Amino acid sequence: MIRQLAFFAALVFVSFCAAQVNFSPNWGKRALNNPSEDTENGCKESVDTLIYIYKLIQNEAQKLLECEKNSN
């Protein structure tokens, strides 16, 4: 009985992981004039996005600290 249950559980887990997706490095890029320029701009945007997310997390943490101070 336990063996059948383990087999069924393994079968369920495998059915969730049955797909594999591969993308080429240029997937989704339609017209690139100069790939090096696009990479530089993409990195700048990524850094700006990370800074924005960092500040957003800082603000939320500050709000949580203020809430904690006010509740005590």
N, C-alpha and C positions, 0 to 999 in steps of 0.2 A: 504494500500500500504506500509506504513512504517512498519507495523507489519510483512508483508511478507518479506520485505528487511532485517529486523532484524533477522528473523528466518533463512533466507538463509545465512546471514553472520555468525550466530552462527553455522549453519551446516557446513560451510566451515572451521571454526576454529576447530570444533570438529573432522573433518576428518583429520586434520593435527596432532592431538594428540591422535590417536587411538591405539597406540602401547605402550606396557610396557615391559621392558627387566629387568630380574633379573639374577644376577651372584652369584655363590657361592664364598666363600672366597678363595678357591683353584682353581678357574677357570683359565685355561691357564698355569698351572704349571704342568709340566710333571714328573720330577723326583727331589724330594727334599730329600736330605740326612738328613739335620737337619733344620727344619723350623726356629729356632731361629737364626742360622747363616745367613740364607737367608734374614731374616728381618733386621738384623744388616747391612749387605752389601747393601741391598736395601735403607736403610735410609742414608747411607754414600753417595751413588750415588745420591740420591735425593738432599742432601745438596750441593754436588758439582755442580749439575745441577742448583740449585737455585742461588748459588754464581755466576756461569757463566752468567746466565740470568740477574742478578743484575748488573754485570760489563758491560754487553752488553748494558743495558738500560742507565747506567751512561755514557758510551762512546757516545751513540747516543744523549743524552741530552747535553753533552758537545759540540758535533758538531753543534747542533741546536743553542746553545748559541753563538758559534763562528760565525755562519752564520748571526745571528741576529746582532751581533756587527759590522760585516763587511758591512752589508746592510745599516746601519745608517750612 
